[in-house]
Each structure stands twice: as structure tokens, then as C-alpha cells.
Amino acid sequence: MTCSVENCGTKVLAKGMCNAHYIRARRGKDLAPPVQYFNAAKTCIECGEPTNGKGGHGRCAAHYKLHKRLTFKQQLIDMLGGKCHMCQGQFHHAAFDFHHNEDKVENISSMFDSKSKTEVLKEVKKCTLLCANCHRIHHARKL
């Protein structure tokens, strides 16, 4: 049996939860943040390659970077309402684009790796969230 908390999947130990979520629940803490587990094997949970002390959350450096990027993008999507501004559709994070309404300093996706979160947030505040289809249609109308 696995933990009842969404997206956990760890073996149940008490009251339908894994040990980490059970302790959080007893202390009155939020159950939503991902649980960080000690990785004694020091191998990536995504690919099985050695982590060599790099990366985090039990991942090698490459998978950790991807995980961090996708988590941050999902947070930005949630911050902008989680649905397309034009069609009101809710989609997978890969289907969303950040459309600039004001002067664009840099493309948001290229900023993830090179800029601080503060700089990315400042740029995202100039944007609306559009699904890929609506974004293409919006730009096609300008032609």
C-alpha cells in the first residue's frame, strides 16, 4: 500500500501515510511540498547513474536541473492562474507559453538557467499565460 498523499507513492507506515507525511501531519505542517529522501545508494532516481555528490532530491545534476526548472515553471503557471488567458483551458505545463504584454527584456525560458528567480519573476509579471495554440493564433493575427 502506498501513501495517500498525492504524488508520493512511498510505502505506508501509519494512518495511510509514509513516515515523512505522517510527521508533517502531526506537526500541522503543509503536506504538499515534495519530500526529500536520503539517497544512500547515491544513484539518480531518474536514470540510475551515480550522483557524484552533485544534483539534489536524489537526482544526478542533469535531472536535478530539469526537475528544478519544471518545478519553477509550474509555480509561475500557478501564479498566473493556471489556465490560458484566451481560451481558459487548463493544460500540461509543456503546453503553456508566457506572452509578453510589455517590452520584453529576454525570453522567459532562456532566463531560467541564466538569471535569478527575482529577475525571472519581474519579467513574468509583464506576461499573460497562453496555451501554445492561442499564442500562435495571437501572433498570426498581428501579421
C-alpha positions as CSV (number, residue, x, y, z in Angstrom):
1,M,0.0,0.0,0.0
2,T,1.3,3.5,-0.8
3,C,1.0,6.9,0.9
4,S,-2.4,8.6,0.5
5,V,-0.8,12.0,-0.2
6,E,-0.9,12.9,-3.9
7,N,2.2,12.1,-6.0
8,C,4.0,10.4,-3.0
9,G,3.9,6.7,-3.8
10,T,6.0,5.7,-0.7
11,K,5.2,2.7,1.4
12,V,2.6,3.3,4.1
13,L,3.7,3.2,7.7
14,A,1.0,4.9,9.8
15,K,-2.6,6.2,9.2
16,G,-2.4,5.8,5.4
17,M,0.8,8.0,5.1
18,C,4.5,7.5,4.7
19,N,6.7,8.4,7.7
20,A,7.5,11.9,6.3
21,H,3.9,12.9,5.7
22,Y,2.7,11.4,9.0
23,I,5.3,13.5,10.9
24,R,4.3,16.6,8.9
25,A,0.6,16.0,9.6
26,R,1.2,15.5,13.3
27,R,3.1,18.8,13.4
28,G,0.4,20.6,11.5
29,K,2.7,21.4,8.5
30,D,1.7,21.5,4.8
31,L,1.8,18.1,3.1
32,A,2.1,19.5,-0.4
33,P,5.9,20.2,-0.7
34,P,7.8,17.2,-2.1
35,V,9.5,15.0,0.5
36,Q,13.3,14.9,0.2
37,Y,14.6,11.4,0.9
38,F,18.2,10.4,1.8
39,N,19.7,8.5,-1.1
40,A,22.1,6.0,0.5
41,A,22.9,4.4,-2.9
42,K,23.9,7.8,-4.3
43,T,22.3,7.0,-7.6
44,C,19.8,9.1,-9.6
45,I,16.2,8.1,-9.1
46,E,15.5,9.0,-12.7
47,C,18.3,7.3,-14.6
48,G,20.2,5.2,-12.0
49,E,23.6,6.9,-12.8
50,P,25.9,7.9,-9.9
51,T,25.1,11.3,-8.5
52,N,28.7,12.0,-7.5
53,G,27.5,14.4,-4.8
54,K,26.0,16.7,-7.4
55,G,22.4,17.5,-8.1
56,G,19.8,17.1,-5.4
57,H,16.5,15.5,-4.4
58,G,18.1,12.1,-5.2
59,R,18.8,13.1,-8.8
60,C,22.0,13.5,-10.9
61,A,23.0,17.0,-11.8
62,A,21.2,16.9,-15.2
63,H,18.0,15.5,-13.9
64,Y,18.0,17.8,-10.9
65,K,18.4,20.8,-13.2
66,L,15.5,19.7,-15.3
67,H,13.4,18.9,-12.1
68,K,14.2,22.4,-10.7
69,R,13.3,24.1,-14.0
70,L,10.0,22.3,-14.4
71,T,9.0,22.9,-10.7
72,F,9.7,26.6,-11.1
73,K,7.8,26.8,-14.4
74,Q,4.8,25.1,-12.7
75,Q,5.0,27.7,-9.9
76,L,4.9,30.5,-12.4
77,I,2.0,28.9,-14.3
78,D,0.1,28.6,-11.0
79,M,1.0,32.3,-10.2
80,L,-0.6,33.4,-13.5
81,G,-3.8,31.5,-12.8
82,G,-3.0,28.0,-14.2
83,K,-5.2,28.5,-17.3
84,C,-4.9,30.1,-20.8
85,H,-5.9,33.8,-20.7
86,M,-7.7,33.4,-24.1
87,C,-9.5,30.0,-24.1
88,Q,-9.5,29.4,-20.4
89,G,-8.1,25.9,-20.9
90,Q,-6.1,24.1,-18.3
91,F,-3.2,22.0,-19.8
92,H,0.0,20.3,-19.1
93,H,2.9,22.7,-18.3
94,A,4.5,22.0,-21.6
95,A,1.5,23.5,-23.5
96,F,1.8,26.9,-21.9
97,D,3.7,30.0,-23.1
98,F,4.4,33.3,-21.4
99,H,3.2,36.0,-23.7
100,H,4.8,39.4,-23.1
101,N,2.4,42.4,-23.0
102,E,5.1,44.9,-22.3
103,D,8.7,45.4,-23.5
104,K,10.5,42.2,-23.4
105,V,13.9,42.1,-21.9
106,E,14.5,38.4,-22.6
107,N,12.7,35.2,-23.4
108,I,11.4,33.6,-20.1
109,S,12.6,30.1,-21.0
110,S,16.2,31.3,-21.6
111,M,16.1,33.2,-18.3
112,F,15.5,30.0,-16.2
113,D,19.2,28.9,-16.5
114,S,20.9,32.3,-16.5
115,K,19.0,34.7,-14.3
116,S,17.9,34.8,-10.6
117,K,14.3,33.9,-9.6
118,T,13.8,37.6,-8.8
119,E,14.7,38.6,-12.3
120,V,12.5,35.9,-13.9
121,L,9.5,36.9,-11.7
122,K,10.0,40.6,-12.7
123,E,9.8,39.5,-16.3
124,V,6.9,37.1,-15.8
125,K,4.8,40.0,-14.3
126,K,4.9,41.6,-17.8
127,C,3.3,38.4,-19.2
128,T,0.0,36.6,-19.6
129,L,-0.3,32.9,-19.7
130,L,-1.4,31.5,-23.1
131,C,-1.6,27.9,-24.4
132,A,0.6,27.2,-27.4
133,N,-2.3,27.3,-29.8
134,C,-3.7,30.6,-28.6
135,H,-0.2,32.1,-28.5
136,R,0.4,31.1,-32.2
137,I,-3.0,32.5,-33.2
138,H,-2.4,35.7,-31.3
139,H,0.8,36.3,-33.2
140,A,-0.6,35.2,-36.5
141,R,-3.3,37.9,-36.2
142,K,-0.6,40.6,-36.0
143,L,0.8,39.7,-39.4
